[in-house]
Structure formats: C-alpha cells, structure tokens
Amino acid sequence: MNSLWQKKPALVAFLALLLASSLTRGLSASEDKIILFKLDKNGKNEVKVGHIKGEDASGVVLEERSQQGTVDLIFKPEDISNIDWSMDDPAYAQDWSEAIKFYGNGEYSRAAHAFKVITDDKDALDKFRPEAKPCLFFLYGESLSRCGKTADAVKIFETLVKDYRNSHYTLKAVGSIVEDCIITGEVAKVQPFLEILRSQGGERKAWADFYEGKVHQAKKEYSQANKFFGVSSQESNSQELKGRSLMAQAECAIAEDKTQMARDLAKTSLLTNPPPFVAAGAHLVLGEALLAESEKQKASGVALENMLLDAILEFMHVSLLYGGDRATEPKALFKAAECFLTLSKKCTDRGYDRQRAFVLYSKLKEDPRWQGTEWANKANEALEKLR
C-alpha cells in the first residue's frame, strides 16, 4: 500500500487538493456576506464572508471561518453598504428568498407581500434568525414605502424602532420615517424618533441632527436646516454622513439662489473621493445649479443650448455611473428629460430632443425601482402632456 502512494505522488497531490476543496465548500456553505463601502484593488466593494453572530448600534460581529480556525471581525455600521443574510430554516427560507429576489428586482409590491407572509406567520417569525429580524422589518417597511404605501411603511418602521432600538437598522428606519413623513406632510411625527437617536449619543446623535435639518429643509427653513447640517458634519466620523450633509447644504444653497456656493460645495465633495451615492448627489447639484443659472440669466440661443447640454451631462453622470440610488437617480432622469424638452422648444434644430425627453420620462415611469417616487409621478404627468 505504501509503495502505491510513493509511486503516485500526483495522485496524492490531487486527493489532497480535492479534500481541501471539499472542506472549503463546507465552510462557505450558507454564509452571510457583508458588503463594505471600501473598494478592493479592482475597484469593487470589498466583501467579507462568514457567520454574523450579532449586530447592534456599535457594529456587526462576523465570525470569519477558514481551515486555520475562526476569528471575530467587527464592522462599524457606517462602513457597511449592505448585508446578505443566509437563511436555511425551511419555516421561512423560501419566502425570504422570494422576498429578496423581488426587492432586488424592484418589484416592491410583491416583495412587501412576501415579507408580510413571514411576519404574519407566528411559527416562521419565532424561528427567524434573531440577529436578522431587524433587517426583515426594515426591508418590509422599505418595500411598502417604495410601492407607495407610505402610511403602512411608517407603522412597520415604528415597530422596528420600538422592538429593536439598539439595532443598526434602527438608524436606517428613522431615515425612512423622516422621508416618508415629509412626503405625507406629517413631519410632527418625526421628533420622537429623533430624540431616541439623540439619547444614544455618538454617531446616532449626528444622524439625528442631519434628519432634523432635512425636516427644516422640507419646510423651506433653510437657515435652520444649514445649522443642523453643519453640526451633523462636525460631530460625525462617517464619510457617508459628512457627504450627505454637504450635499444637503448645497441643495439649500440652490433653493436660496446661491448657485455658485452650491457648485463649490459639490466640487469640494467630489475631490474627497466620496461614496457613490454622495458623488451622485454632487453631480445632481451641479446640474441643478446650471439650470438655475440659465433661468437667472434668461439665457437663450447658443448660450442656453450649451448650459442645458452641460446640465444633461451632469444628470446622466448620476444614472450611468452611480445608478441605483433612489434618492438621486429618479430625480436626475427627470431633470435630464426636462432639459431635452426645453432644448426641443427653445433651441434651433433641436426638435428631435422631444423624443429623447419622451424616452427618459418613459424609462422613469416604467422602472419598478422608482415606483411611487415623486419623480416617477411627475414623469407620468409629463408623458400625458406629450401624447
């Protein structure tokens, strides 16, 4: 027997490789994935794989496994772009898989129904991974919000904040509550949730100040809004929050007809190598600043044409390079369509741009990801006028 192994070193090597491969497959089965904002050497979001042992406001604990053993890694919430949770229990695994598929495809109504199946089934909910329950309720609420059922969404987010106050998903939920209450005009409901964040201090207090600023911005109280955005940026170590605060200040500047200040803020943000959604916001601000300047200057002829084309370039940057962000892409598509429509009406030999506007309006209306947004609704209204 020994002589056989001695005579077949290649066979030995092959079997050793096969064994190692099988062990690796066993270790990687049904594992969670944490997608970070940090980019790898290929320019893609870095991904960490393992088993999530717990999560709260301070971070997510991932047990990373290898043939050498296990090690616990802790990731701060502000460093995490997304989490892919593994689900194996037959009591809910199939429903979860379908819900995630629908959510990823932008089929938010079907996703909401699939998440509801789990939350309404006591057996499934009791067996659901405890550390992933906040994510379940957050995605359920987001699905409702994105298919236009804003009031129902707020109720789910309220449940999340009440039952899982220390989860890092609570911060996301409060952000969604603020956005939804601004849409419904019920901003008075926001304050108790902001106080919950403030009471926890640190980054959460900084986010509370940011959301307070968004409420003032929605009420067109730009001076107060800027005050809170400035405080949130100073208090935070999060690149995301600093970037969002800067872009919110730029939006206020545009609203106050301070277009040069808005452009300066956006350009400053782009120089910091910001996360994609912040870069998208910067290009959106630059496009809006150009539109505001064209109106202020009452531009016409070639000057108007050049300013509108430059604005379109900024808006299409958002869609083509940083697409997928619900806060920026729908608005950018709508603004680009508006520019094309203006070109077709006011500039010489640009009649064909009317069709380009029609295409962008249609894309915005039909994309399920933007269903229920202000901009999809406006695109539908614009299409009715064009027909």
C-alpha positions, 0 to 999 in steps of 0.5 A: 500500500505504501509503495502505491502512494510513493509511486503516485505522488500526483495522485496524492497531490490531487486527493489532497487538493480535492479534500481541501476543496471539499472542506472549503465548500463546507465552510462557505456553505450558507454564509452571510456576506457583508458588503463594505463601502471600501473598494478592493484593488479592482475597484469593487466593494470589498466583501467579507464572508462568514457567520454574523453572530450579532449586530447592534448600534456599535457594529456587526460581529462576523465570525470569519471561518477558514481551515486555520480556525475562526476569528471575530471581525467587527464592522462599524455600521457606517462602513457597511453598504449592505448585508446578505443574510443566509437563511436555511430554516425551511419555516421561512427560507423560501419566502425570504428568498422570494422576498429578496429576489423581488426587492432586488428586482424592484418589484416592491409590491410583491416583495412587501407581500412576501415579507408580510407572509413571514411576519404574519406567520407566528411559527416562521417569525419565532424561528427567524434568525434573531440577529436578522429580524431587524433587517426583515422589518426594515426591508418590509417597511422599505418595500411598502414605502417604495410601492407607495404605501407610505402610511403602512411603511411608517407603522412597520418602521415604528415597530422596528424602532420600538422592538429593536432600538439598539439595532443598526437598522434602527438608524436606517428606519428613522431615515425612512420615517423622516422621508416618508413623513415629509412626503405625507406632510406629517413631519410632527411625527418625526421628533420622537424618533429623533430624540431616541437617536439623540439619547444614544449619543455618538454617531446616532446623535449626528444622524439625528441632527442631519434628519432634523435639518432635512425636516427644516429643509422640507419646510423651506427653513433653510437657515435652520436646516444649514445649522443642523447640517453643519453640526451633523458634519462636525460631530460625525466620523462617517464619510457617508454622513459628512457627504450627505450633509454637504450635499444637503447644504448645497441643495439649500444653497440652490433653493436660496439662489446661491448657485455658485456656493452650491457648485463649490460645495459639490466640487469640494465633495467630489475631490474627497473621493466620496461614496457613490451615492454622495458623488451622485448627489454632487453631480445632481447639484451641479446640474441643478445649479446650471439650470438655475443659472440659465433661468437667472440669466434668461439665457437663450440661443447658443448660450442656453443650448450649451448650459442645458447640454452641460446640465444633461451631462451632469444628470446622466453622470448620476444614472450611468455611473452611480445608478441605483440610488433612489434618492438621486437617480429618479430625480436626475432622469427627470431633470435630464428629460426636462432639459431635452424638452426645453432644448426641443422648444427653445433651441434651433434644430433641436426638435428631435430632443422631444423624443429623447425627453419622451424616452427618459420620462418613459424609462422613469415611469416604467422602472419598478425601482422608482415606483411611487417616487415623486419623480416617477409621478411627475414623469407620468404627468409629463408623458400625458402632456406629450401624447 
